Amino acid sequence: MATYEEVKDVPNQPDKYLFDVRNKSELEETGVLPASINIPLPELENALNLPDDAFTKTYGRQKPAIDAVMFFSCKAGGRAARASNMARTLGFTNAKAYAGSWTEWQEKEGAQ
């Protein structure tokens, strides 16, 4: 599991990835986590299977290496857990769910 502190430090850790698997409409309602890449959960498997160049073109960042640290967030943790399990199934060895997800972030950051 990823902690709030780990997720908060992602902007300072360019070798780590933070994926927000909420739907775009949810992001518009609540805001986004700093340095996160939005890939809604239904699109995640296809995204992680994209060729490197297609991933970069689509998401504006290099595709994570198989051993890259990857954090997954959603609204309350359920989809993040499914996303990290999916990533591990696809061979990504350092995929972690942020259990607190947006709910905890909002409480600690005072986001609206």
LINURQUI-V601456 format. One record per backbone hydrogen bond with DSSP energy under -0.5 kcal/mol. CO is the residue of the C=O (numbers start at 1). NH is the residue of the N-H. If there is no record, write none. Layout:
{{CO,NH} {CO,NH}}
//
This chain:
{{2,99} {3,7} {4,8} {5,9} {7,10} {9,12} {10,13} {13,16} {15,69} {17,71} {18,37} {19,21} {19,73} {20,39} {21,41} {23,26} {23,27} {24,28} {25,29} {26,30} {27,31} {33,36} {35,18} {36,38} {37,20} {37,39} {40,43} {40,44} {41,44} {41,45} {43,47} {44,48} {45,49} {46,49} {47,50} {51,55} {52,56} {53,57} {54,58} {55,59} {56,60} {65,68} {66,93} {68,70} {68,94} {69,17} {70,96} {71,19} {72,98} {73,21} {74,102} {75,103} {77,81} {78,82} {79,83} {80,84} {81,85} {82,86} {83,87} {84,88} {85,89} {86,90} {87,92} {88,91} {91,93} {92,95} {94,70} {96,72} {97,2} {97,99} {98,101} {100,104} {101,105} {102,106} {103,107} {104,108} {105,109} {106,110} {106,111}}
//
